[in-house]
Amino acid sequence: MDEYLRNTDVIDSDNESVRIKSRELTQGVETDIEKARLLFYFVRDQIKFNMYAPTQQREDHMASRTLRRGNGICLHKAILLVALSRVVGIPARLELADIRNHRIPNKLRALIGGGNDLITNGFAQFYLRDKWLHVSPVYDKSTCRKNGFIPVEFDGVDDARASAYDRKGRPHIEYLKGYGYYADFPWAEICKAREEFASTLGIKNWTEHPL
């Protein structure tokens, strides 16, 4: 499990602000399950969902930057959650997947060719009680309330996945394709996927678009 506990340049769990916040949130808590839950709910609700947070540079994804900024997309939030978890000795890794988001706003839909497929979405995974758990901290409670989404809850025992439907029963999140699991931030793979996706939309430079 060593590779899922180490500091990297993007999952910068050795950053002072990340270490302080993780220990502050878990102070006095004995079990890894309860620590993982506290960290999850902090990232879910206190790091606000921002669909237009910067993603064009590798450094945009650093856990410490997301913590300082206080907002991000799914990938930012997953990286921060992984870093916070590693500080307190909980093995954690990244998961990437393409999804279809049936509830994306028209403004973003127009930028990606009128569709609703979103690529290289980020999720966290915790290793607890001898198994890996999928954890999605993307939508904060206020975003869910405003848009009628169902908040993801995490009990520390089962996967915490985004709901396939919203509160009115309309389709919401649909998983399309998994890329795998990563101990470090797979920037090269993300860039390749974004470039290929951009080419299908006729976009020459994907860094100019929120893909």
N, C-alpha and C positions, 0 to 999 in steps of 0.2 A: 504493500500500500504506500510505499515511500513516495512514488511519483505523484500520488493524489494528495500529498500533504505539503509539497514543496512550493516555495515562492518562485514565480517567473516574472518576466518583465511586464506582462499584461495582468496576469493573476498575481498582483503584487501584495501578497499576504504579509510580507515583511515591512510594508509601508507603515509608518508610525500611526497615521490616522486610522488605517484599517485595523491595526492591532488594538488600538485604544477603543474603537467602537465595538469590536467583537467582544472584548473582555468586559466592557461596560454593560453590554446587553446580556451577557451570560454570567455575570458575577453572582456567586452564591448558588448557582444551579449545578446539580451533581450529575445528572444523566445526559448522555449524548442526545437522546431523543428530545428532551426538553430544550436543550441548547439549540438543536437544529430547528425546532419549532419557533423559538424566539427569533432566531436569525431570519428565518423565512418570513415571518410576519413583519419584521422591520423592513426588509427589502420590498416586500409586496406593497406595503402601505406608506412607508415614509420616503421611499424613492419613487417619485411619481412617474407614471407612464407618460412618455413624450415621444410620439411617433416621428417627430422631426429632429430628435437629438442627433448630434454629429456621428457619422459612421464611416467617413471617407478615408480616415487615416488609422493605422494600427493603434496609435497612441490614444485615439478617441475612446477606445474600449477598456482602458486601464481601470481596474477596480477603484483605485484611489481617486481617479478623476470623476467617476460616476458618483462616488460617495460625496465628493466636494460639490459637484453640480446638483445633486439631489433629484435627478430625473434621468430617464433613458428608455430605450426600447428593450425588448425581451433579452437580447444578447448582452447589453450592458448590465442589466439586472442579474442575469444568470452568472456572469463573471464575478460581479461583486459578491453574490451569495456564496459562490465557491471559495473566494478568497477569505471571507469572514469565517467560513466553516473550517478552513485549514488552520486558521490561527488557533482555534481551540481543539485541534487534534481530530476533527471529524473528516475522514477521507471524502473528497468531493471532486467531481469532474464535470466537464461540459458535454452537452448533447446537442447536435444540430439536426434540424429537419426542415423540409419545405412544408408549408401549410397552405390551406385555402381559407381565407378569412372572409366570411360572407357578410361581415358587418363593417368593413373598412369604409371610411368616408369617401364621398365622391371626388374630393380634391386629390386624395392620394390615388384613387382608382384611375384618374385621368393621367397621372404621372407614369403609371405602369401599363399603359396601353389599353385601359378600360377593363382589365380583368381584376381578379382578386387573389391571385396566387402570390405568396410572399416567400422568398427563399432564404435559406440559411438562418432560420429562426433559432434562437438560443434557449436552452433549458439547463437547469442544474440537475445533478444527481448526487445524492448522499449515500454513503455506505453505512447502513445501520442494521444491527442484528443479523449480520452475515448475508445481507443482500443489498443490491443497488435499488434506490428508489428514484423515480422520475419526479421532478419538482418544478412547477411553473409559477414563478412569482410575478408575472408580467403586469397584470391589471390591478392597480390599487383600488381600495374600496370606493373612493370617491368617483373614479372613472367608471367602475361597475354600476354605481348608483345612478350616475348621469346617463349612461347608455343602456341600462337594462341588462347588463351582463351578469352572469352568475360568478361570484368570487370563488377563486380556488382556495380550498381549505386543506390544511396539512396536519395530520395527526401523528406523524413520525413513524407510522407503521405501514401505511399503504401509499401508492403513488398519488401525487397531487397533480392531476391533469386538467387543462383548460376544458371547459364544458363544450360539448358539440352543439348545444342550443343555448339561446338566451332565455330570459325570464318569461318571454311571451311564446316560447316554443319555436322560435325561428332559428334556422341553421346559423351557427356561429363559427366554431373552429373545426376544421377537417384536416387531419394529418395526411400528407401525400407521400413523402419520401424521407427516410432517415439517412443521414450521412455517417453516423457512428458516434463514438465517445472519445473524449480527448482529455488528456492530463494537462495539456497546454493549449493556448489559443491558436487555432488552425488558420491563421491569416491567409496563407497562400491558397488553401483550399477554398476559403470564402471568396477571395478575389476572383479565382477562376470561375466559380459558380455564378458570381454576380456578372462577370464579363460575358459569360455564355448566355445568361438570361437577358442581359441588356441587348445583345445582338439580335435576339428574337423579337425585340421591340423596336429595332432600328435605331437604338441609342449607341452612339460611337464611344462615348466616355461615361461609364457607369458612375464615376465619382461625382458627377453633376446631378445625380438623381438619387432619391431615397429608396433604394432597392432593398 
